[in-house]
Amino acid sequence: MNLPAFVDGELPPESQDGFRAHLVSCQVCWARFHELLQVDMLGRMALAEVAEAREDPAEPGPLPPEATVTVTPPRRPPVWPRVAGLALLLALLAVWTTLSTREAPASWLTPGPTRPLEARLTYAALDGHRAYVPLRRQAPGAAPLPLRELATLADRHDWQGIATVYLLAGDPRQALAYLRSAPVSPDLDSDRAVAMALGRAGPPEQTALDEALALLDGVLLQRPDHPQALWNRALVLRDMDLPLLAADAFEAMASQGEPGWSTEARTQAHRLREETLARGRAWKQAFAATQDLVVDSGARLPLEEAARLPGIVRVAFYDAVRAAPSREATLRLLPLADALDRTYGGTVLREYVARVAARDFLRRGPLARDYALLVRDGRSSREGFLEELKRSGEDDLYVGALGHELLAGRPVDSAAFARAADGLGDPWFHLIAERERANQEVQAGEWWKAETRVLHALRTCQEQRLLYRCADLRKWLTDMYLGELHRPADASVHALRGWQLAKAQGEWGLERQFLQELAQVARLHHRLPTARAYLRESLARMPEDLLQRGYVHRNLASLAWMGFRMDEARHELEQAMESGLPLGIHGTLVLADLARFGPMLGAADAMRRALSELRRGEPRPGERALMDFIEGQFTLEHDPVAGRQLLWSAITQAEAWPDDANARRALAYAHAVLASEAGRTGAFTEVLALVGRRLQRGEVPERCVLAVTVWHERTVTVVRGPSGAVLGDFAQGRTAPLGQDASGLVPVPLVEVLRGCAQVEVLAPPPVYGLPRLLPPDLAWSYRVGRAAPPGPTAPQGTHLVVSGVDTPGALGLPWLPPMASAAGADPWRVTLEGAQATPSRVLDAMGTATEVEIHTHGEFSPEMSDASILMLAPEKDGRYVLTASQVRARRLSGAPLVFLAACSAARTAPFPIESFSLPVAFLEAGARAVLAATVDIPDSAGRFFNAVRERIRAGAPPAVALRDERRQWLESSPGDRWVRDVLLFE
């Protein structure tokens, strides 16, 4: 029965509409609905009484180490089990109704003198302005609710009214459940955003805010003057710590002139803007004061700034000491050295000043003056200056000059710089030296060495409290994970922590840089509204900076393109071009994409200039391949022959560098463009060959194969049916990114061609690969990548690993899943890992030689934690408890196992257009011959479904056929279990 799940808010969204229609027409279900609602209210009353009895509740202790990776918080026990005591509870109902009528307001939906929520709800009776007075702290969901009023709302099918009551009572989770049951509309989307934002808790709160912002941006796209959405968007931006953007949003709200609301909005905007700009002014003044030290030996010492902004002051302090032309000018800096030493601890800076003051300034003085000119003018050092410094023995001047050359992007001896920096004996410079060594390792393609080096340096800087340098190292790691390794989840961790560190240190400049890093993370996770918000906030911090304007507008153009906002993309790109600066990679990618939508004034010149700038110096192989792709796609529109040659050049180069992220980008993009062009001209056999090459399939099957490739607005679909004849379809009308499933992507006539096939092999590069519902559930099909694995043992000749009954960490609050019962008949090859024994390391070791692997546990998909779903296992001694795709990929599964992942959303992946990154793909790359997993949350009973599929395969059925047949049988007996349609096979 779906009623308990509906009341508890656990019914899948796609099932809610149908059940709601059933509910209002079924008297039995409607009566039970009222009973469950009453039981819920009684439970809330009991919670309220318990909360009141605890005058000083104990604060929870610190979570164990494994809880630093946070998953879905513990859920309130479902209502349904309490129905067993329904008779007793209903006997108390009359008493409770009297109490609740006396204690609760006469009507929760009648406005009082103040409002308990800062957000605005669209329920008409409550939208008048009242002063905001927050509720006193209470247990979540503990407020008594008006049963009679809720029953009346339910009789009217007023789901929004019920949700509003829950929001006012402090239970956004239940409110969201009822809002999901209500029809879609701008008003209700605004209320949904409120429920999402209020329901956040712990580190995953960023995801809730992202989703709320996306909902509100969608409302304002339909109705730009929607007052509640404007107000709520401002609150969300404020809670995302984007104060200048929030101030803009409040001012937009204030311009509507609503009584009360406009005044409050203006007050909020003024406060946010002034507080934020005051921090910016303080940083800029400190920066200016430090710069004065270099050019004026008598300038004021920024002693107060050293206490408030020690990072930026220390950076400039070193330059001031180097530029001091005399012993007296050097010793004058001692008070500043002492102020900084008090902040950082130790005496390293006082000792540095003393050492320099003891030098011979007849020799050092002229060099110091030349160094001051180098810093002040920002020009390249005069010819021979670096060599002169190297021979002089003034090592600090030599390190400083080399550092300035490096920052300017001019070639220097990096190894000499690192040695000299280490030789200064200052931990600050040791960290800089380690960062430069890591840069050289990345250039050499040894990213794993660089990663290890910088992570170790990060631990060192944390131990020594060199927080400015810690933020710098986190930025370095973010850049490497984004640009070199395409690991946005790892980048997200360091970008967020670096941003928090920069804010805590008052480092305005670093804050802006991390905002832009976070925008790139959000872009790769396809959280486009969030990425736009970070970029616009970063520009609002320094709107006068020409470099920032160019950077932000070309990246906003990329986001607009990803969101299918063509006119906006063109407008943003034009603004980027107006800055007079080269467009960079993101800008040229968008310019090449826009070429097929008609000419753009100045585009050819901008492309030539940008590519010339990018190719200057020594671009690495992957970068060269990506540039050839960009030029090839741009050229394709006016010179198809030359364009194709460049695209094939990109592919040839990229295939030689599979570990280079830019090479993988070029490979994916060039194949997609060539396939879309072949589809446009009707060359569907060529499409099959291109897709097969892209997926390293080898020879494409002669029969029963489907190829699907998507390039932005274009989709090409090609089939070879049972006869071997090739048929295809080309469409170019998409106006939005692909969603969570691929329903309708394959035209019906092509689906019908495949019905004569015993099973269908699907070749679909990202972003289609791994999407559910590409084909109907009555067809046997699987996603295929790479060459077919050698057939595994058909008889039980190898280990059959079963992981179940896992003792996940208690702090996660996940319900325990009992061990899986053995299938009928003895299985001598069965090996089980259960309870506390089912740790990630033991599971990985046991999988190594298994020929079957079943994992029955909880799964979670969160872009903040991993770029693919993770599996929750028992904690190791060090507290680690998750099994990730990266861990699986690093192993070798010599038994070529058949893998069953009976966990929620185990097949979900981030929407990367470049490559598939998911648990099933990781298992295949590690050596599995096939993987079954679901892209959605699955019930506890799903284990029986996976077991039944396994038994069919053991009986000799091909995996695709076994999955299709069991799915069909399951749906016949349980037609409401739509999740079985989203269990996929990967081979």
QUIWO-V59930 format. One record per residue. N is the residue number from 1. PHI is phi in degrees with one decimal (999 if undefined). Layout:
BEGIN
n & phi
N & PHI
N & PHI
END
This chain:
BEGIN
n & phi
1 & 999
2 & -89.5
3 & -60.5
4 & -58.7
5 & -63.7
6 & -63.9
7 & -67.6
8 & -82.3
9 & 76.0
10 & -109.1
11 & -73.7
12 & -55.0
13 & -53.9
14 & -71.4
15 & -97.0
16 & -71.4
17 & -60.3
18 & -64.8
19 & -70.7
20 & -61.2
21 & -64.0
22 & -67.4
23 & -59.8
24 & -76.7
25 & -109.3
26 & -110.9
27 & -65.0
28 & -63.2
29 & -64.8
30 & -64.7
31 & -64.7
32 & -63.0
33 & -57.5
34 & -62.2
35 & -61.1
36 & -63.9
37 & -62.9
38 & -65.3
39 & -61.7
40 & -60.3
41 & -63.1
42 & -63.3
43 & -61.2
44 & -67.3
45 & -62.5
46 & -63.7
47 & -61.1
48 & -63.1
49 & -64.6
50 & -64.1
51 & -62.7
52 & -69.5
53 & -69.1
54 & -93.6
55 & -70.5
56 & -137.4
57 & -64.0
58 & -67.8
59 & -75.1
60 & -64.5
61 & -73.6
62 & -64.7
63 & -74.1
64 & -65.2
65 & -55.1
66 & -66.9
67 & -76.4
68 & -67.6
69 & -96.0
70 & -96.8
71 & -122.5
72 & -52.6
73 & -67.5
74 & -56.8
75 & -97.2
76 & -60.9
77 & -53.9
78 & -59.0
79 & -67.0
80 & -54.8
81 & -60.3
82 & -75.4
83 & -66.5
84 & -58.6
85 & -99.1
86 & -62.5
87 & -61.8
88 & -62.9
89 & -64.2
90 & -68.8
91 & -65.6
92 & -87.4
93 & -64.3
94 & -62.3
95 & -62.0
96 & -63.4
97 & -61.4
98 & -63.2
99 & -62.7
100 & -66.3
101 & -67.5
102 & -77.6
103 & -88.5
104 & -88.1
105 & -57.1
106 & -55.1
107 & -147.3
108 & -67.9
109 & -100.0
110 & -105.7
111 & -65.2
112 & -97.1
113 & -71.2
114 & -130.4
115 & -116.6
116 & -84.7
117 & -109.5
118 & -74.5
119 & -71.6
120 & -105.5
121 & -102.5
122 & -92.6
123 & -63.0
124 & -53.9
125 & -66.7
126 & -109.9
127 & -88.5
128 & -66.6
129 & -72.8
130 & -139.9
131 & -62.5
132 & -86.0
133 & -127.6
134 & -61.2
135 & -67.4
136 & -66.5
137 & -59.5
138 & -153.2
139 & -62.8
140 & -56.5
141 & 71.0
142 & -90.7
143 & -67.5
144 & -67.4
145 & -115.4
146 & -79.5
147 & -58.5
148 & -62.6
149 & -66.7
150 & -63.6
151 & -62.4
152 & -62.8
153 & -62.9
154 & -65.6
155 & -60.4
156 & -87.4
157 & 58.3
158 & -90.7
159 & -63.5
160 & -64.1
161 & -62.9
162 & -61.5
163 & -61.6
164 & -62.9
165 & -61.3
166 & -62.2
167 & -62.3
168 & -65.9
169 & -84.6
170 & 84.5
171 & -124.4
172 & -65.8
173 & -64.4
174 & -68.2
175 & -59.3
176 & -65.0
177 & -61.1
178 & -73.5
179 & -66.1
180 & -68.8
181 & -82.2
182 & -87.1
183 & -62.4
184 & -76.4
185 & -162.0
186 & -57.1
187 & -60.3
188 & -71.4
189 & -63.9
190 & -63.6
191 & -66.3
192 & -60.3
193 & -61.6
194 & -62.0
195 & -61.8
196 & -63.0
197 & -65.5
198 & -72.8
199 & -85.7
200 & -74.4
201 & -161.4
202 & 79.0
203 & -54.5
204 & -69.6
205 & -58.6
206 & -60.3
207 & -62.4
208 & -62.7
209 & -67.5
210 & -59.5
211 & -67.2
212 & -63.7
213 & -63.3
214 & -62.8
215 & -61.5
216 & -69.3
217 & -63.1
218 & -65.1
219 & -61.6
220 & -72.2
221 & -68.5
222 & -81.7
223 & -134.6
224 & -59.3
225 & -103.7
226 & -63.2
227 & -64.7
228 & -66.4
229 & -65.8
230 & -60.3
231 & -64.4
232 & -66.4
233 & -63.2
234 & -61.1
235 & -64.6
236 & -63.4
237 & -62.2
238 & -62.6
239 & -71.4
240 & -79.8
241 & 64.1
242 & -118.5
243 & -67.7
244 & -70.8
245 & -68.7
246 & -63.1
247 & -62.3
248 & -59.5
249 & -67.0
250 & -62.9
251 & -66.5
252 & -63.1
253 & -66.1
254 & -63.6
255 & -66.3
256 & -77.7
257 & 71.5
258 & -73.0
259 & -55.7
260 & 82.3
261 & -63.3
262 & -64.8
263 & -64.2
264 & -63.8
265 & -63.9
266 & -63.3
267 & -62.7
268 & -60.5
269 & -60.7
270 & -62.6
271 & -63.1
272 & -60.8
273 & -66.1
274 & -67.2
275 & -62.1
276 & -71.2
277 & -66.9
278 & -64.2
279 & -62.4
280 & -63.8
281 & -64.1
282 & -61.8
283 & -66.6
284 & -64.5
285 & -66.1
286 & -64.5
287 & -61.7
288 & -62.5
289 & -63.3
290 & -69.7
291 & -67.0
292 & -61.5
293 & -60.7
294 & -75.4
295 & -97.1
296 & -137.3
297 & -67.1
298 & -103.5
299 & -66.5
300 & -58.6
301 & -79.7
302 & -80.6
303 & -71.4
304 & -64.8
305 & -63.6
306 & -63.3
307 & -77.0
308 & -86.7
309 & -132.2
310 & -65.7
311 & -65.6
312 & -67.6
313 & -68.6
314 & -67.2
315 & -56.3
316 & -74.4
317 & -57.1
318 & -60.4
319 & -63.7
320 & -64.1
321 & -64.8
322 & -62.1
323 & -83.8
324 & -64.3
325 & -85.9
326 & -148.2
327 & -62.9
328 & -64.4
329 & -65.2
330 & -71.1
331 & -63.9
332 & -60.7
333 & -87.3
334 & -57.9
335 & -59.1
336 & -70.1
337 & -60.8
338 & -64.8
339 & -62.9
340 & -70.8
341 & -62.3
342 & -63.1
343 & -72.3
344 & -90.6
345 & 89.1
346 & 87.0
347 & -133.3
348 & -61.6
349 & -79.3
350 & -61.7
351 & -64.6
352 & -63.5
353 & -60.7
354 & -63.4
355 & -61.7
356 & -66.4
357 & -61.8
358 & -83.7
359 & -73.6
360 & -83.2
361 & -78.6
362 & -65.2
363 & -91.7
364 & -76.0
365 & -53.0
366 & -61.0
367 & -65.3
368 & -64.5
369 & -65.4
370 & -64.1
371 & -63.7
372 & -60.5
373 & -65.3
374 & -59.6
375 & -69.5
376 & -66.9
377 & -87.8
378 & 71.2
379 & -86.4
380 & -63.8
381 & -63.5
382 & -64.2
383 & -57.2
384 & 84.8
385 & -65.7
386 & -63.1
387 & -65.1
388 & -62.4
389 & -65.0
390 & -61.8
391 & -79.1
392 & -72.7
393 & 83.5
394 & -86.1
395 & -63.2
396 & -66.8
397 & -66.4
398 & -62.8
399 & -63.6
400 & -62.1
401 & -66.9
402 & -61.5
403 & -61.6
404 & -65.9
405 & -64.9
406 & -62.7
407 & -61.2
408 & -80.8
409 & 79.6
410 & -92.2
411 & -68.7
412 & -140.4
413 & -80.2
414 & -64.9
415 & -64.3
416 & -64.6
417 & -61.0
418 & -63.7
419 & -63.5
420 & -66.0
421 & -63.7
422 & -62.2
423 & -66.8
424 & -72.9
425 & 72.5
426 & -110.6
427 & -58.2
428 & -56.7
429 & -81.4
430 & -61.8
431 & -66.0
432 & -65.8
433 & -63.0
434 & -63.7
435 & -62.1
436 & -70.0
437 & -62.2
438 & -63.0
439 & -58.4
440 & -67.6
441 & -67.6
442 & -63.8
443 & -59.7
444 & -84.7
445 & 81.3
446 & -102.1
447 & -63.2
448 & -66.5
449 & -67.3
450 & -61.7
451 & -61.3
452 & -61.4
453 & -61.0
454 & -72.8
455 & -62.8
456 & -66.4
457 & -62.4
458 & -63.8
459 & -63.3
460 & -62.5
461 & -68.0
462 & -68.2
463 & -63.7
464 & -96.9
465 & 61.0
466 & -89.8
467 & -65.9
468 & -61.4
469 & -68.8
470 & -61.1
471 & -61.9
472 & -62.1
473 & -68.0
474 & -65.9
475 & -65.8
476 & -60.6
477 & -62.6
478 & -58.8
479 & -61.5
480 & -68.2
481 & -65.0
482 & -79.8
483 & -85.8
484 & -96.6
485 & -114.1
486 & 52.5
487 & -124.3
488 & -63.5
489 & -64.8
490 & -66.1
491 & -61.0
492 & -60.3
493 & -58.9
494 & -75.1
495 & -65.6
496 & -65.7
497 & -69.5
498 & -64.9
499 & -63.6
500 & -62.5
501 & -65.7
502 & -62.7
503 & -65.7
504 & -63.6
505 & -88.6
506 & 72.6
507 & -85.4
508 & -56.0
509 & -64.4
510 & -66.3
511 & -54.1
512 & -62.4
513 & -63.8
514 & -70.8
515 & -58.2
516 & -71.9
517 & -64.0
518 & -63.5
519 & -63.4
520 & -68.2
521 & -61.1
522 & -63.2
523 & -62.2
524 & -67.2
525 & -87.0
526 & 61.6
527 & -95.0
528 & -66.7
529 & -58.3
530 & -65.8
531 & -61.1
532 & -61.1
533 & -63.5
534 & -60.6
535 & -64.6
536 & -67.6
537 & -64.3
538 & -63.6
539 & -69.8
540 & -64.4
541 & -70.6
542 & -140.8
543 & -66.6
544 & -83.4
545 & -81.4
546 & -63.3
547 & -61.1
548 & -66.1
549 & -61.9
550 & -61.9
551 & -61.4
552 & -65.4
553 & -68.6
554 & -71.3
555 & -75.9
556 & -64.3
557 & -62.5
558 & -63.1
559 & -65.8
560 & -62.6
561 & -63.4
562 & -61.4
563 & -90.0
564 & 63.6
565 & -102.9
566 & -63.2
567 & -63.8
568 & -65.6
569 & -61.1
570 & -63.1
571 & -63.6
572 & -64.7
573 & -67.2
574 & -61.8
575 & -65.7
576 & -64.9
577 & -67.1
578 & -65.5
579 & -68.4
580 & 79.9
581 & -99.0
582 & -57.3
583 & -79.1
584 & 70.8
585 & -62.5
586 & -61.9
587 & -66.2
588 & -69.6
589 & -60.5
590 & -67.6
591 & -60.8
592 & -66.9
593 & -65.3
594 & -68.1
595 & -59.6
596 & -81.0
597 & -107.5
598 & 112.6
599 & -67.3
600 & -133.7
601 & -58.4
602 & 80.3
603 & -65.3
604 & -62.3
605 & -64.8
606 & -63.3
607 & -65.7
608 & -60.5
609 & -64.6
610 & -64.7
611 & -66.1
612 & -61.4
613 & -66.6
614 & -67.4
615 & -83.7
616 & -68.6
617 & 87.1
618 & -132.3
619 & -63.9
620 & -77.8
621 & -55.2
622 & -64.3
623 & -66.4
624 & -63.7
625 & -63.5
626 & -66.0
627 & -66.0
628 & -63.6
629 & -61.0
630 & -58.7
631 & -64.3
632 & -64.0
633 & -66.0
634 & -65.3
635 & -72.3
636 & -53.8
637 & -73.4
638 & -116.9
639 & -145.7
640 & -57.2
641 & -65.2
642 & -64.1
643 & -62.5
644 & -64.1
645 & -61.2
646 & -65.8
647 & -65.6
648 & -68.6
649 & -61.7
650 & -61.1
651 & -64.2
652 & -60.5
653 & -65.1
654 & -66.6
655 & -63.5
656 & -81.9
657 & -132.0
658 & -66.3
659 & -91.7
660 & -93.0
661 & -61.3
662 & -68.0
663 & -64.3
664 & -65.5
665 & -61.3
666 & -59.5
667 & -62.7
668 & -65.5
669 & -65.1
670 & -65.5
671 & -60.2
672 & -64.0
673 & -66.6
674 & -63.1
675 & -66.6
676 & -67.3
677 & -67.2
678 & -63.3
679 & -63.9
680 & -62.0
681 & -93.2
682 & 82.3
683 & -86.8
684 & -73.1
685 & -65.4
686 & -64.3
687 & -60.7
688 & -57.4
689 & -64.5
690 & -64.6
691 & -66.8
692 & -60.9
693 & -65.8
694 & -59.8
695 & -93.0
696 & 54.5
697 & -81.5
698 & 80.0
699 & -70.5
700 & -73.9
701 & -54.5
702 & -77.8
703 & -144.4
704 & 53.4
705 & -135.7
706 & -123.6
707 & -117.9
708 & -132.9
709 & -134.4
710 & -123.2
711 & -130.7
712 & 55.6
713 & -81.6
714 & -103.7
715 & -131.3
716 & -119.2
717 & -124.7
718 & -133.4
719 & -127.9
720 & -116.9
721 & -83.4
722 & -61.0
723 & -83.0
724 & 89.8
725 & -69.7
726 & -98.4
727 & -128.4
728 & -149.5
729 & -144.7
730 & -122.9
731 & -132.7
732 & -137.3
733 & -108.8
734 & -66.1
735 & -120.7
736 & -154.7
737 & -61.6
738 & -59.0
739 & -90.5
740 & -81.7
741 & -141.4
742 & -106.8
743 & -55.3
744 & 80.0
745 & -69.9
746 & -94.1
747 & -57.5
748 & -55.6
749 & -58.2
750 & -74.5
751 & -61.1
752 & -62.1
753 & -60.9
754 & -81.8
755 & -67.6
756 & -82.8
757 & -91.4
758 & -65.7
759 & -157.8
760 & -120.6
761 & -94.6
762 & -104.7
763 & -108.5
764 & -145.3
765 & -64.1
766 & -57.0
767 & -91.1
768 & -80.9
769 & -52.6
770 & 92.1
771 & -79.0
772 & -77.6
773 & 64.1
774 & -67.2
775 & -125.5
776 & -61.6
777 & -69.4
778 & -87.3
779 & -101.7
780 & -91.0
781 & -150.7
782 & -151.6
783 & -79.2
784 & -120.3
785 & -140.6
786 & 74.1
787 & -74.2
788 & -60.3
789 & -72.9
790 & -60.2
791 & -59.7
792 & -82.1
793 & -64.7
794 & -89.0
795 & -98.0
796 & -72.1
797 & -102.5
798 & -130.7
799 & -65.1
800 & -109.9
801 & -82.2
802 & -124.4
803 & -109.1
804 & -158.3
805 & 56.4
806 & -74.4
807 & -89.3
808 & -70.7
809 & -56.3
810 & -60.7
811 & -63.5
812 & -76.4
813 & 68.3
814 & -86.5
815 & -64.2
816 & -76.4
817 & -101.4
818 & -65.1
819 & -59.1
820 & -78.8
821 & -71.0
822 & -67.7
823 & -67.8
824 & -57.3
825 & 90.4
826 & -72.1
827 & -125.2
828 & -66.7
829 & -95.8
830 & -73.4
831 & -125.2
832 & -114.6
833 & -124.5
834 & -133.4
835 & 57.2
836 & -74.0
837 & -77.0
838 & -85.7
839 & -87.4
840 & -55.7
841 & -66.1
842 & -67.3
843 & -63.7
844 & -62.3
845 & -63.8
846 & -68.7
847 & -70.7
848 & -54.4
849 & -115.0
850 & -73.1
851 & -103.6
852 & -137.2
853 & -134.0
854 & -120.4
855 & -124.7
856 & -110.5
857 & -160.6
858 & -84.1
859 & -118.3
860 & -148.0
861 & -119.9
862 & -146.5
863 & -58.6
864 & -71.0
865 & -97.3
866 & -161.2
867 & -80.9
868 & -136.8
869 & -62.4
870 & -122.5
871 & -108.9
872 & -90.2
873 & -122.6
874 & -75.5
875 & -72.1
876 & -75.1
877 & -62.9
878 & -87.4
879 & 96.4
880 & -70.4
881 & -138.4
882 & -102.1
883 & -107.9
884 & -112.6
885 & -62.0
886 & -62.9
887 & -64.8
888 & -65.9
889 & -60.4
890 & -77.0
891 & -96.6
892 & -117.1
893 & -94.7
894 & -69.8
895 & -84.4
896 & 43.4
897 & -74.3
898 & -88.7
899 & -114.0
900 & -117.8
901 & -105.5
902 & -89.1
903 & -143.5
904 & -59.6
905 & 54.9
906 & -65.2
907 & -98.2
908 & -71.5
909 & -147.4
910 & -69.1
911 & -80.7
912 & -86.0
913 & -80.6
914 & -91.2
915 & -150.5
916 & -85.6
917 & -135.0
918 & -151.0
919 & -59.7
920 & -57.8
921 & -63.4
922 & -61.7
923 & -63.6
924 & -63.3
925 & -66.4
926 & -79.2
927 & 126.1
928 & -64.6
929 & -89.5
930 & -162.1
931 & -137.4
932 & -110.9
933 & -159.2
934 & -103.6
935 & -94.5
936 & -127.5
937 & -67.7
938 & -125.3
939 & -77.6
940 & -61.3
941 & -73.0
942 & -62.1
943 & -57.1
944 & -64.0
945 & -64.6
946 & -64.1
947 & -62.1
948 & -65.8
949 & -62.9
950 & -59.8
951 & -64.8
952 & -63.7
953 & -66.7
954 & -61.5
955 & -78.7
956 & 114.4
957 & -76.3
958 & -59.2
959 & -52.8
960 & -64.5
961 & -69.8
962 & -60.6
963 & -63.8
964 & -61.2
965 & -67.4
966 & -69.1
967 & -61.8
968 & -63.4
969 & -66.3
970 & -63.9
971 & -68.3
972 & -65.3
973 & -90.0
974 & -135.3
975 & -63.1
976 & -80.7
977 & -82.5
978 & -71.5
979 & -61.9
980 & -66.5
981 & -69.0
982 & -104.5
983 & -88.2
984 & -113.4
985 & -113.4
986 & -118.4
987 & -132.4
END
